[in-house]
């Protein structure tokens, strides 16, 4: 019902149009917030990390704001390179968008690795890059997607990760991983559960 009622903005529709370029990478940490020792503001830290990782990986990205309120206004004033990348048409910031609607339109997803979000990525049939925020079940899901060959786990929490490490994880996605994610999605979608 939520998917049927959802109406994307014209800007998001245009960004996701196949003629706009390659499918984007989804980047979002939902209700999770974190910061680093060097950047005490979660909005600034997480926005900078997301945009810099997309830039280093040279990918288009849909970045969901989440509770950390990721957005271009949180890019540091001295990072003109990131401001330019964000304004170049290669990044689209969005508010609330249902995972079931957005993720199938993306090439992979960078998430925190909670059970529900991980399930949404796997159901969508795209590789899952887990950058955990909390050392709860999130690292376990990272280990699982890696063991199944359907994703990449950073191996550390987001607050201790760099944009280069996140970009490397995005770049580690290959056709073998995409095929494995598609196969697992078929299995998941055949299940008759709630």
Buried (B, 14 or more C-beta within 10 A) or exposed (E): EEEEEEEBEEEBEEBBEEEBEEBBBBBBBBEBBBBBEEBEBBBBBBBBBBBBBBBBBEBBBBBBBBEBBBBBEBBBEEBEEBBEBBEEEBBBBBEEBBBEBBBBBBBBBBBBBBEEBBBBBBBBBBBBBBBBBBEEBBBBBBBBBBEBBBBBBBBBBBBEBBBEBBBBBBBBBEEEBBBBBBBBBEEBEEEEEE
